[in-house]
Amino acid sequence: MKESRGRVITLIAILAIVLVWLVLDSLAPSNPIRTTVSRIVSPVQYAIHWLGTPFRAMADSFKSVQALCDENEALREENSSLRNQIIILQEAQLENEFLRKQLAFKDTVPSYRLLSAEVIGRDPSEIFQYLIIDRGSEDGVRVKMPVITADGLVGRISEVGPVTSRVMLLTDASSSVSTLIQRSRATGMTQGYPGRGLMMRYIAQTDSVKERDLVLTSGLGGAFPPKLVVGQVVEVRQLDVAMFQEALVIPAVNFTSLENVMVVISFEEQPVEPQPTPEGP
């Protein structure tokens, strides 16, 4: 009870001092009453000022912290904007590189009629592997048309809708392409080998096949243009009791990262004729 009464008295005293100071402030500076009271009140005023200093410092610190927070937030927004701009520039650079590569490839096959397409879907399974592209019958796409990139053969069109199509990849279990070894001209049939890539089969035992040999389309049968890169030999399987040898092939195209492809609407290249295999003695 006494503490509450003391607080009330202190508050009344402070208010009285403030009121007196306001009244004196309205008087002339040379007024003797103002001068006398000022001398009496000055210690109290100084004490109030001294007591308020920590609070003013705290308020100033709070303002400084708030200013730093605002500045940090502005910097974060600026950094985020710069990161987005960098990403956009990187994407534009990658797209330009792809377009340059695509145009350079088109110059090497002037007889091809090519249709660019974007990959909009893919099959995640390891057996039936395919892509969905944003081109269909309205764009002139037909079933069995080859699909390629500048890196090599992707596959062929297996289904066609009005505005989209399905591309069966080379690695699909039902895919089969007539191919040859670039170095020795040995021919065979390259088929999808789920989980491992491709397998070039039916290679004559007398034909030369080595690791790192490049595998190309032969053009035999007319289903695919010749000279398209299919992949590279990474393993040769040869058995004395077998009529043919086989070669494990890694595809030239990275199917998991494909974003754009080209559909071969038409081509006029003649198939590459394999060189005759030399007869043994």
Helices and strands as residue ranges (DSSP letters): H 2-25, H 32-108, E 113-122, E 130-133, G 137-139, E 146-149, E 152-160, E 165-169, E 176-181, E 187-193, E 197-204, E 214-217, E 229-237, E 244-251, G 255-257, E 260-266
